[in-house]
Amino acid sequence: MSEGERHPSASERDENSLGGRVRRYARVGGTFAGEAARLAGRRVMGRSVDRGDHASRLREALGGLKGPLMKVAQMMATIPDALPAEYAAELAQLQSNAPPMGKPFVRRRMEGELGRDWQRHFRCFPLEPAAAASLGQVHKAILADGREVAAKLQYPDIAAAVDADLAQLRVIFSLYRRYDRAIDPGEIYEEIAERLREELDYRREARHIALYRDMLGGIDDLHVPEVIGELSTGRLLAMTWLDGERLLDFRERGIEDRNRLALNMFRAWYTPFYHYGIIHGDPHLGNYTVREDLSVNLLDFGCVRVFPPSFAKGVIDLYWAVARGDRDLAVHAYESWGFADLSGELIEVLNEWASFLYAPLLEDRPRLIDETKSGRHGREVAGRVHQRLRDVGGVTPPREFVFMDRAAIGLGSVFMHLSAEINWYRVFMELIDGFDVDRLASRQDAALRKAGLVAG
């Protein structure tokens, strides 16, 4: 081994081995079993459950796991009403800290994907990653022709780890349902599982990138990388490198700059949705960067959700239902999404949540996305809605609802960071002007065929 090379440590190898994972699951499972017994005991004694304390205990148990389950836990923390506020707050503290692959490991992985002579494609390929995450790591390299690229390399055996971690997540959900029935997470689980497994297929992500280059190609302030097809496989994705800074570095800019950046983020997420019925399901701060001219680079396309055109129409129908106080139209929107057994009380609860989400779009004036400037109002509404859902017997959110709701809350957080003051009503009206569900269906079909996501 040459000077400076680093093999994974013995503890890292043990943590990522099958035996190591089994031991960690056993420790976590033991904690869950103990918590279940403690909860049952409190029920028998007629005592209430301290959800904050219980959430903290589960976070401590999960803190020993690395990799996919951490990604899922962080995802759950940002899906509204998937978990009570106490649990979302605890899970949000978890960090995905999978150790990067050592240099010899990177060499073997690259050889496995591109062959023994893989280095001939590159003028420079640093074996230390520029970034490491839950499912893989990114290397900033220079091709033989001088182009800078991001080479996204998947960790070995990660598919098996995802399956194991999803099985563990099902156990967590089962425990959660024993004492809180406000939200049935069954459909949430299925949606997360499908999206997470899709993220393992880098060929699919390459097609997602082609899709977004097509959908956003006419917007100068939005940038999507170009895939280097000959250097991409199912577990290696090579794409042009896009330079930019973190969005949080722009929080101290003047209001005009912050507003322009917020509008670019809004268009990056919602132009594809209202024009094609497609949304990027992960508005995580690490999935985009900002250029000095305030244009936005989109970097990660593993989590992309394609909706039935009727779902996009339902989003607009519900907006008009809230704006006009049209209860029948609201019921039609919920039913078009797949909500079932809609009692009068349940409709009232869902309408309260919808009114909160649509509030910034209802006023024809420049305003902050959250005029409390703290997120306090949102937490209060979420807590009240969660309690009311428990009171009416709970609800099973349809799968399609999960990442649409997550994107709305995630982007709202971005706009709060920027303290952007925008007439959201007019921006929204421009996006939905002339909306026609049949036209959207035609656009969606053409875009998916062009990107190779459906047979053409």
LINLINBEL-V400959 format. One record per residue. N is the residue number from 1. RES is the residue in three letters. PHI is phi in whole degrees, -180 to 180 (none if undefined). PSI is psi in whole degrees, -180 to 180 (* if undefined). Layout:
N,RES,PHI,PSI
N,RES,PHI,PSI
This chain:
1,MET,none,130
2,SER,-75,164
3,GLU,-60,135
4,GLY,95,-15
5,GLU,-74,151
6,ARG,-134,118
7,HIS,-79,153
8,PRO,-57,141
9,SER,-67,166
10,ALA,-59,-40
11,SER,-68,-37
12,GLU,-66,-43
13,ARG,-62,-40
14,ASP,-67,-42
15,GLU,-62,-34
16,ASN,-96,-3
17,SER,-77,162
18,LEU,-59,-44
19,GLY,-62,-40
20,GLY,-63,-41
21,ARG,-65,-43
22,VAL,-59,-43
23,ARG,-65,-41
24,ARG,-66,-41
25,TYR,-62,-37
26,ALA,-63,-43
27,ARG,-63,-46
28,VAL,-65,-44
29,GLY,-60,-38
30,GLY,-63,-40
31,THR,-63,-45
32,PHE,-60,-43
33,ALA,-61,-43
34,GLY,-63,-40
35,GLU,-65,-40
36,ALA,-62,-43
37,ALA,-64,-41
38,ARG,-64,-42
39,LEU,-64,-43
40,ALA,-62,-41
41,GLY,-62,-41
42,ARG,-65,-36
43,ARG,-64,-46
44,VAL,-60,-38
45,MET,-82,-3
46,GLY,75,21
47,ARG,-96,150
48,SER,-79,160
49,VAL,-95,129
50,ASP,-81,97
51,ARG,-67,-32
52,GLY,-64,-45
53,ASP,-65,-42
54,HIS,-65,-42
55,ALA,-62,-40
56,SER,-63,-40
57,ARG,-64,-42
58,LEU,-68,-37
59,ARG,-63,-42
60,GLU,-62,-38
61,ALA,-67,-43
62,LEU,-72,-23
63,GLY,-61,-19
64,GLY,-82,-6
65,LEU,-100,144
66,LYS,-122,161
67,GLY,92,-141
68,PRO,-56,-41
69,LEU,-63,-32
70,MET,-65,-40
71,LYS,-63,-43
72,VAL,-65,-43
73,ALA,-61,-44
74,GLN,-65,-37
75,MET,-62,-46
76,MET,-61,-34
77,ALA,-67,-19
78,THR,-112,7
79,ILE,-96,111
80,PRO,-56,135
81,ASP,67,5
82,ALA,-67,-34
83,LEU,-140,154
84,PRO,-61,161
85,ALA,-57,-38
86,GLU,-62,-39
87,TYR,-75,-40
88,ALA,-60,-42
89,ALA,-64,-40
90,GLU,-69,-44
91,LEU,-66,-31
92,ALA,-63,-20
93,GLN,-81,-15
94,LEU,-69,141
95,GLN,-119,136
96,SER,-79,110
97,ASN,-126,40
98,ALA,-61,131
99,PRO,-69,143
100,PRO,-66,156
101,MET,-68,141
102,GLY,-68,163
103,LYS,-58,-46
104,PRO,-60,-36
105,PHE,-65,-43
106,VAL,-61,-44
107,ARG,-59,-46
108,ARG,-64,-39
109,ARG,-66,-43
110,MET,-66,-40
111,GLU,-64,-39
112,GLY,-66,-30
113,GLU,-89,-39
114,LEU,-117,-3
115,GLY,98,170
116,ARG,-62,-28
117,ASP,-98,30
118,TRP,-57,-30
119,GLN,-70,-17
120,ARG,-66,-20
121,HIS,-78,-12
122,PHE,-124,139
123,ARG,-77,-34
124,CYS,-152,131
125,PHE,-138,92
126,PRO,-62,133
127,LEU,-81,-14
128,GLU,-85,133
129,PRO,-73,150
130,ALA,-78,-25
131,ALA,-157,145
132,ALA,-127,139
133,ALA,-136,-161
134,SER,-72,-40
135,LEU,-107,-15
136,GLY,-174,-175
137,GLN,-138,158
138,VAL,-115,132
139,HIS,-112,132
140,LYS,-90,112
141,ALA,-124,167
142,ILE,-120,125
143,LEU,-72,166
144,ALA,-59,-29
145,ASP,-89,5
146,GLY,96,-7
147,ARG,-74,139
148,GLU,-83,135
149,VAL,-135,157
150,ALA,-102,119
151,ALA,-105,107
152,LYS,-93,114
153,LEU,-115,123
154,GLN,-77,143
155,TYR,-65,150
156,PRO,-68,147
157,ASP,59,23
158,ILE,-73,-28
159,ALA,-62,-43
160,ALA,-65,-37
161,ALA,-65,-39
162,VAL,-63,-46
163,ASP,-60,-43
164,ALA,-65,-42
165,ASP,-70,-34
166,LEU,-67,-36
167,ALA,-62,-39
168,GLN,-67,-38
169,LEU,-63,-37
170,ARG,-61,-38
171,VAL,-64,-43
172,ILE,-60,-46
173,PHE,-62,-39
174,SER,-61,-43
175,LEU,-64,-44
176,TYR,-58,-42
177,ARG,-69,-17
178,ARG,-68,-25
179,TYR,-131,1
180,ASP,-145,109
181,ARG,-109,21
182,ALA,-64,-41
183,ILE,-126,125
184,ASP,-85,113
185,PRO,-84,11
186,GLY,-58,-50
187,GLU,-71,-33
188,ILE,-61,-45
189,TYR,-59,-49
190,GLU,-62,-39
191,GLU,-66,-45
192,ILE,-62,-44
193,ALA,-60,-44
194,GLU,-66,-44
195,ARG,-65,-41
196,LEU,-66,-40
197,ARG,-66,-35
198,GLU,-62,-35
199,GLU,-65,-18
200,LEU,-78,-16
201,ASP,-96,97
202,TYR,-70,-22
203,ARG,-66,-39
204,ARG,-66,-42
205,GLU,-62,-37
206,ALA,-60,-38
207,ARG,-70,-34
208,HIS,-62,-41
209,ILE,-62,-44
210,ALA,-61,-39
211,LEU,-61,-46
212,TYR,-72,-33
213,ARG,-62,-34
214,ASP,-74,-49
215,MET,-67,-35
216,LEU,-105,7
217,GLY,-60,-26
218,GLY,-93,5
219,ILE,-107,110
220,ASP,-63,-29
221,ASP,-87,8
222,LEU,-126,135
223,HIS,-127,134
224,VAL,-125,134
225,PRO,-66,166
226,GLU,-108,131
227,VAL,-75,137
228,ILE,-94,92
229,GLY,-59,-39
230,GLU,-70,-14
231,LEU,-114,19
232,SER,-119,142
233,THR,-136,-169
234,GLY,-68,-19
235,ARG,-127,6
236,LEU,-138,126
237,LEU,-124,115
238,ALA,-105,130
239,MET,-148,158
240,THR,-61,141
241,TRP,-80,133
242,LEU,-114,118
243,ASP,-79,140
244,GLY,-176,172
245,GLU,-114,166
246,ARG,-66,145
247,LEU,-60,-36
248,LEU,-64,-19
249,ASP,-72,-10
250,PHE,-106,10
251,ARG,-69,-22
252,GLU,-95,3
253,ARG,-67,170
254,GLY,-67,165
255,ILE,-63,-35
256,GLU,-64,-42
257,ASP,-66,-43
258,ARG,-65,-39
259,ASN,-65,-42
260,ARG,-64,-42
261,LEU,-64,-41
262,ALA,-62,-41
263,LEU,-64,-38
264,ASN,-64,-40
265,MET,-65,-42
266,PHE,-59,-46
267,ARG,-69,-36
268,ALA,-60,-36
269,TRP,-90,-39
270,TYR,-100,-17
271,THR,-61,-49
272,PRO,-60,-35
273,PHE,-71,-52
274,TYR,-79,-17
275,HIS,-101,-25
276,TYR,-131,-7
277,GLY,71,33
278,ILE,-132,139
279,ILE,-139,147
280,HIS,-79,119
281,GLY,-87,7
282,ASP,-139,79
283,PRO,-79,52
284,HIS,-78,145
285,LEU,-59,-24
286,GLY,-83,-3
287,ASN,-97,8
288,TYR,-157,158
289,THR,-133,169
290,VAL,-122,134
291,ARG,-86,165
292,GLU,-61,-30
293,ASP,-83,8
294,LEU,75,9
295,SER,-77,161
296,VAL,-117,133
297,ASN,-96,126
298,LEU,-96,131
299,LEU,-116,-30
300,ASP,-127,127
301,PHE,-127,29
302,GLY,-71,-37
303,CYS,-105,89
304,VAL,-123,130
305,ARG,-113,125
306,VAL,-101,123
307,PHE,-103,152
308,PRO,-60,140
309,PRO,-53,-32
310,SER,-64,-27
311,PHE,-68,-44
312,ALA,-62,-40
313,LYS,-63,-38
314,GLY,-62,-35
315,VAL,-62,-42
316,ILE,-72,-40
317,ASP,-58,-43
318,LEU,-68,-35
319,TYR,-58,-51
320,TRP,-66,-32
321,ALA,-63,-44
322,VAL,-68,-44
323,ALA,-63,-35
324,ARG,-105,-2
325,GLY,65,36
326,ASP,-95,97
327,ARG,-65,-41
328,ASP,-64,-39
329,LEU,-68,-36
330,ALA,-63,-45
331,VAL,-60,-42
332,HIS,-61,-41
333,ALA,-65,-47
334,TYR,-61,-43
335,GLU,-66,-36
336,SER,-67,-24
337,TRP,-84,-19
338,GLY,110,7
339,PHE,-66,136
340,ALA,-121,163
341,ASP,53,54
342,LEU,-84,94
343,SER,-75,165
344,GLY,-60,-41
345,GLU,-65,-41
346,LEU,-65,-39
347,ILE,-61,-41
348,GLU,-61,-41
349,VAL,-66,-46
350,LEU,-62,-37
351,ASN,-67,-32
352,GLU,-65,-43
353,TRP,-66,-42
354,ALA,-63,-41
355,SER,-62,-37
356,PHE,-66,-47
357,LEU,-65,-39
358,TYR,-87,-9
359,ALA,-49,-46
360,PRO,-65,-19
361,LEU,-92,-2
362,LEU,-95,-16
363,GLU,-109,126
364,ASP,-85,70
365,ARG,-162,154
366,PRO,-66,137
367,ARG,-159,161
368,LEU,-71,153
369,ILE,-66,-32
370,ASP,-135,108
371,GLU,-79,-2
372,THR,-80,-16
373,LYS,61,19
374,SER,-138,-15
375,GLY,81,-1
376,ARG,-61,-44
377,HIS,-62,-42
378,GLY,-61,-43
379,ARG,-65,-39
380,GLU,-65,-44
381,VAL,-64,-45
382,ALA,-61,-43
383,GLY,-64,-42
384,ARG,-66,-43
385,VAL,-63,-42
386,HIS,-62,-44
387,GLN,-65,-42
388,ARG,-66,-34
389,LEU,-64,-39
390,ARG,-61,-42
391,ASP,-66,-33
392,VAL,-94,6
393,GLY,102,3
394,GLY,91,172
395,VAL,-149,151
396,THR,-109,102
397,PRO,-65,134
398,PRO,-62,154
399,ARG,-57,-43
400,GLU,-62,-23
401,PHE,-70,-26
402,VAL,-62,-58
403,PHE,-83,-21
404,MET,-66,-47
405,ASP,-64,-40
406,ARG,-64,-42
407,ALA,-63,-41
408,ALA,-61,-45
409,ILE,-71,-40
410,GLY,-63,-44
411,LEU,-70,-35
412,GLY,-58,-38
413,SER,-64,-41
414,VAL,-59,-46
415,PHE,-67,-31
416,MET,-69,-41
417,HIS,-57,-38
418,LEU,-84,-11
419,SER,50,42
420,ALA,-73,139
421,GLU,-119,102
422,ILE,-133,149
423,ASN,-81,84
424,TRP,-62,-31
425,TYR,-58,-49
426,ARG,-70,-37
427,VAL,-62,-43
428,PHE,-65,-44
429,MET,-61,-39
430,GLU,-62,-39
431,LEU,-68,-40
432,ILE,-96,2
433,ASP,-56,125
434,GLY,74,17
435,PHE,-56,134
436,ASP,-143,122
437,VAL,-64,-34
438,ASP,-70,-38
439,ARG,-66,-41
440,LEU,-62,-44
441,ALA,-61,-40
442,SER,-67,-44
443,ARG,-61,-47
444,GLN,-59,-47
445,ASP,-61,-44
446,ALA,-64,-42
447,ALA,-67,-42
448,LEU,-66,-39
449,ARG,-66,-42
450,LYS,-62,-37
451,ALA,-82,-6
452,GLY,80,20
453,LEU,-89,-15
454,VAL,-137,156
455,ALA,-65,137
456,GLY,-127,*
